[in-house]
Amino acid sequence: MITPLFLALVLVEISDVIFAVDSIPAIFAITSDPFIVLTSNLFAILGLRAMYFLLADVADRFAYIKYGLALVLIFIGGKMLLIDFYKIPVSWSLLVVAILIGGSVMVSWMKTRREDPARIHPKE
């Protein structure tokens, strides 16, 4: 029997596939190897929902993570536009992504620490 819960599950899984297919251009910005593109999309489909809930929780804890992720998307989009003129090495791309996300986490952590020290080190 098909129940409303089953239909909800089907809808959630379809949205997982849509978001995984949406990430294909970002993967091509990193590599053109079809095996890596395929396997990364398969893992994206398997782990996307868990990653979404993790990012939703992290976004509440770190105020500037949204800006860091936006800058990462801008960088990847720019890299994709420049691919015919200049190929940015993968190591540089990973370094830029790590700096952007790590920087946004650090700035958020410093802001939270300055605003409410009791939140970082609660009294027991």
Contacts in CASP RR format, 6 or more apart in sequence:
PFRMAT RR
TARGET T0000
AUTHOR 0000-0000-0000
METHOD contacts of the structure
MODEL  1
MITPLFLALVLVEISDVIFAVDSIPAIFAITSDPFIVLTSNLFAILGLRA
MYFLLADVADRFAYIKYGLALVLIFIGGKMLLIDFYKIPVSWSLLVVAIL
IGGSVMVSWMKTRREDPARIHPKE
12 49 0 8 1.000
16 45 0 8 1.000
16 48 0 8 1.000
16 49 0 8 1.000
17 45 0 8 1.000
19 44 0 8 1.000
19 48 0 8 1.000
20 41 0 8 1.000
20 44 0 8 1.000
20 45 0 8 1.000
20 48 0 8 1.000
21 41 0 8 1.000
23 40 0 8 1.000
23 41 0 8 1.000
23 44 0 8 1.000
24 37 0 8 1.000
24 41 0 8 1.000
25 80 0 8 1.000
26 76 0 8 1.000
27 36 0 8 1.000
27 37 0 8 1.000
27 40 0 8 1.000
27 41 0 8 1.000
28 37 0 8 1.000
28 80 0 8 1.000
29 76 0 8 1.000
29 77 0 8 1.000
29 79 0 8 1.000
29 80 0 8 1.000
29 83 0 8 1.000
29 93 0 8 1.000
30 90 0 8 1.000
30 93 0 8 1.000
31 37 0 8 1.000
31 90 0 8 1.000
55 65 0 8 1.000
55 69 0 8 1.000
58 65 0 8 1.000
59 65 0 8 1.000
59 66 0 8 1.000
61 108 0 8 1.000
61 112 0 8 1.000
62 104 0 8 1.000
62 105 0 8 1.000
62 108 0 8 1.000
62 109 0 8 1.000
62 112 0 8 1.000
63 108 0 8 1.000
63 111 0 8 1.000
63 112 0 8 1.000
64 104 0 8 1.000
64 105 0 8 1.000
64 107 0 8 1.000
64 108 0 8 1.000
64 111 0 8 1.000
65 101 0 8 1.000
65 104 0 8 1.000
65 105 0 8 1.000
65 108 0 8 1.000
67 104 0 8 1.000
68 100 0 8 1.000
68 101 0 8 1.000
68 103 0 8 1.000
68 104 0 8 1.000
69 101 0 8 1.000
69 104 0 8 1.000
71 100 0 8 1.000
71 104 0 8 1.000
72 97 0 8 1.000
72 100 0 8 1.000
72 101 0 8 1.000
75 93 0 8 1.000
75 96 0 8 1.000
75 97 0 8 1.000
75 100 0 8 1.000
76 93 0 8 1.000
79 88 0 8 1.000
79 93 0 8 1.000
82 88 0 8 1.000
112 119 0 8 1.000
112 120 0 8 1.000
113 120 0 8 1.000
END
